[in-house]
Amino acid sequence: MAVLITGAGGMVGSHMAEMMTREGIEVIGTYYKPTVDMCELSKDIKMIECDVRYPNNIGRIIKRYMPDQVYHLAAQSYPTVSWDKPYETMDINIGGTIAVFETIKEIRERYPQYDPVVVVACSSAEYGQTLEEMADGKVEENAQLKPLHPYGVSKVGQDLLAYQYFVNDGIRTIRARIFNTTGTRKRNDVTSDFTKRAIEQLYENKENPVLSVGNIGTERAIMDVKDLIAALRALAEKGKAGDVYNISSEKVYKISDIIRMIEKELKIKFQLHVDKKLLRPTDERIIVGDVEKLKRETGWEQQVGLEQTVKEMLEYWKCKYKRQEA
């Protein structure tokens, strides 16, 4: 079996590529302006630089390897960036998705037996305002899509494109609406920021460690990247073609819980400093995706607790810090 992972230079794609390669699966990964340190990835992974905005680029790769499974993860994935770069966000997320499917259509005209499954990484951002309007904050797949920023709109576009390519062209698409996920190599989320700053304090200010925080009373459903990858792979094998699935943590944590986990692991006590820059006028409600459909149809279960994730992220930042100091 050959597997194509677009966006393998990102947090999720890089871990998926490594995992599958270790299992002996032929993995082809694409990257462009990677968000992870490519030096950390195994040299055994076949990585190809590819800007998915240009159809010929991704087209050549799919035509050469004709993968059995495609995990389309390549994206401009930051909502804040999408406000500054809406054209680029749409071009990458929507245009790149069209390029993948049009190539598969073209191949199937010549080789009708070619029948890959394409798992498209969609987002909880598609629900947008609907999440704010819900009574219990737990959203099902049939909830109305009301995105609140260009990134969310672009993900709705990906989602609906995948559906129409299934309906009109018979391409086996699976739409995965992904909720809050973290893990090693993650950037710019609360768990990543806290663990990184904690390691810096451990080595630079161990006698009086200080951790800058915002509102630590808020709660978040946070999923480990390994659980996300397990869900994506389960969908490729057992998901219903043309359908959509939430992938979300069912466990909710207070932000203060993350701090306690870090303190316990490092055996230190932080002095907390409230940084006004980290405070928001309003904080998002708890966002949890209903994953009963995913569990029922694939047998997926969340396996990794946040304590394990925090431990692994601390070790990751510790190794990076030591390498920088060497």
Secondary structure, 3 states (H helix, E strand, C coil): CEEEEECCCCHHHHHHHHHHHHCCCEEEEEECCCCCCHHHCCCCCEEEECCCCCHHHHHHHHHHHCCCEEEECCCCCCHHHHHHCHHHHHHHHHHHHHHHHHHHHHHHHHCCCCCCEEEEEEEHHHCEHHHHHCCCCEECCCCCCECCCHHHHHHHHHHHHHHHHHHHHCCEEEEEEECCEECCCCCCCHHHHHHHHHHHHHHHCCCCCEEEECCCCCEEECEEHHHHHHHHHHHHHHCCCCCEEEECCCCEEEHHHHHHHHHHHHCCCCEEEECHHHCCCCCCCCCEECCHHHHHHHCCCCCCCHHHHHHHHHHHHHHHHHHHHC
